Amino acid sequence: MSNSAISSVLIVGGGPTGVTAALELARFGVSVRIIDKKEAPETTSRAIGVQSRTLELMELRGLADEFVRIGNPALGGSVYGGGKRVFRLDFSHIDSRYHYLLFISQAETERILLEALMRENVEVERGVEMISFADDSSGVKAVLRHQNGTLEEVTASYLISAEGAHSIVRSSLGLQFQGKTLAESYALGDLYIDGDLPPSDFHIFSSSHGFMGLFPMNGGRFRLIASNPLSEPTKDTAPSLQELQSIYDQRSHIPARFHDLTWSSWFRINSRMIERLKVGRLFLGGDAAHIHSPAGAQGMNTGIQDMVNLGWKLALVLKGQAPEKLLDTYEQDRLPVIHNVLTKTEGLTEIIGAENPIVRSLFNHLAPWIAGADVVQQNSTARMSQLALGYRDSPLSVQHGHGGSLRAGDRVPDFPLQVIRPSGAKENRTLFNLLNPSRFTLLFVGVSDAPTLHAQISEKLALWHELLEGIQVEPPNSESEHKRFKDYLGSTPAMLLIRPDGYIGFRGGEHSVSELADYCRSWLLTCSQRPHL
Ligand SMILES: Cc1cc2nc3c(=O)[nH]c(=O)nc-3n(C[C@H](O)[C@H](O)[C@H](O)COP(=O)(O)OP(=O)(O)OC[C@H]3O[C@@H](n4cnc5c(N)ncnc54)[C@H](O)[C@@H]3O)c2cc1C
């Protein structure tokens, strides 16, 4: 067996979770190895729904344009029952530039991420399987089996299990994958449709025969998912075009003819998660840590966002810029979010898939009233798009005083503002123009006494200056944009420390510089505290 040089982080799994982890770490200059036991990337479409929050995070990494160029934006979701449309979820309520659900094949999502990783000079090593691992206090040792059968022992400071649903890290650690696997099988098919189903919406049909959803991918293709298929699923078969057409005819009142089936499969719904995402020097994320019903298109998005949360923390700790306790906040931040996402997707699957006539009748009658309300539309689209998910209860979220709707732990939205340069010159920008995913952004909002504040900052925050970029901002001139700025940030002077992953770590008033210094002392290391690496 050969021994390889220490690499800082070994990432096991080259799916969307693992590649995002590698990208995040490489961007900070951390050395990574990423392996996948498969010889080539998957080519099937699998997770097709990319949520607004994922697109925002991709924008901050310069990747969103490519997603938008290729994908099909669904502007709403129509739900039908009893031969008519019961309600329409309108995504124009989503408070983001990406006020839609973008449909794009997972193979394309993985390609975009892999190309970005190659630009960081990292490639997934394919045909390499991790077969065992051990975590001791000095690092993680893993045994890798290469395609030609040779074994290699690799030592790393940390290991990220992004192995998908069959993670050997999870099973070897004895972490319970708690939840359920539904007994019933679902049929899935990607196909083309001639008919009256607009590709600007996804379409959900609730009927006594079971659930059926059609999701508009790019180029006129749709993904069909249906419960209660007509034939008995077996390992050696896949749903045929004829069967998918019969399922459609049984459950929809809208005429449509299917043709050119490009992929089909059976699947079962799993809804499971583990209760620990960090064990010693091992981290778990993505499907290795949680699997979801495809209802709501949450699984892949949640995995990508796991790694956006972990990446900067692990990078700062490895670079000696943050204490190890920062790594515990990965689990503290993400477990409640994952729990919340799982509960919501389970609920959605149960309600829309209900076959009980009383439940369905109630759904058909009540849903239009409930879903017609603006507040329900806003709340449900904010949750589905993952924009409403945040970390208010995390130990990393510290709030001093109030003003505006944004709290410590919240995702910052993009909105127009004016930047005040040190010269006094003003520039019209948007908040996302100012964020950099490789450092903290410290926003000074509507400051009344800039010279005093600058003096306090130089005195109290100088120890961490290389990790923070301070920017003074004011509301923009336009009346509607001015209001939006105030709605988010309030009318009194404020300070916001925005984490590299785009969530507010600290929110305080103009006179909270000492409290902010305490926050930095708690979560970041100064040059003199850094271990010699
Ligand atoms: C039909 C279907 C529809 C879906 N729709 C959606 C959707 O619309 N939106 C959404 O967000 N999610 C959806 N999902 C879920 C989504 O596909 C997964 O959440 C996503 O693929 C998880 O990514 P991952 O990187 O965590 O794991 P995976 O994609 O499973 O990748 C894990 C990788 O690890 C490798 N690996 C495993 N063990 C080892 C080892 N020991 N050594 C080396 N390599 C290893 C595997 O070969 C694999 O390539 C859907 C899933 C399915 C099946």
The ligand as an ORCA input file, in Angstrom:
! r2SCAN-3c Opt
* xyz 0 1
  C     -35.438     11.146     -9.279
  C     -34.823     12.180     -8.392
  C     -35.268     13.494     -8.443
  C     -34.718     14.471     -7.627
  N     -35.154     15.784     -7.727
  C     -34.556     16.758     -6.981
  C     -34.834     18.149     -7.207
  O     -35.612     18.503     -8.092
  N     -34.165     19.085     -6.451
  C     -33.272     18.698     -5.489
  O     -32.718     19.578     -4.806
  N     -32.963     17.392     -5.277
  C     -33.559     16.408     -6.021
  N     -33.162     15.093     -5.902
  C     -32.105     14.733     -4.955
  C     -30.691     14.930     -5.522
  O     -30.504     14.175     -6.692
  C     -29.685     14.558     -4.464
  O     -30.041     15.274     -3.295
  C     -28.242     14.890     -4.869
  O     -27.761     14.099     -5.925
  C     -27.323     14.664     -3.670
  O     -26.021     15.040     -4.011
  P     -24.807     14.457     -3.197
  O     -23.606     15.041     -3.837
  O     -25.031     14.662     -1.748
  O     -24.866     12.873     -3.433
  P     -24.761     12.072     -4.787
  O     -25.238     12.846     -5.939
  O     -25.382     10.744     -4.524
  O     -23.193     11.871     -4.990
  C     -22.436     11.027     -4.152
  C     -21.194     10.563     -4.899
  O     -20.333      9.884     -3.972
  C     -19.732      8.773     -4.611
  N     -19.331      7.832     -3.546
  C     -20.133      7.217     -2.667
  N     -19.413      6.474     -1.804
  C     -18.122      6.626     -2.151
  C     -16.897      6.102     -1.623
  N     -16.868      5.307     -0.556
  N     -15.733      6.440     -2.237
  C     -15.756      7.277     -3.308
  N     -16.892      7.790     -3.840
  C     -18.059      7.487     -3.260
  C     -20.816      8.267     -5.538
  O     -20.256      7.537     -6.612
  C     -21.508      9.556     -5.984
  O     -21.000     10.036     -7.209
  C     -33.703     14.102     -6.712
  C     -33.249     12.780     -6.664
  C     -33.787     11.818     -7.507
  C     -33.257     10.397     -7.463
*
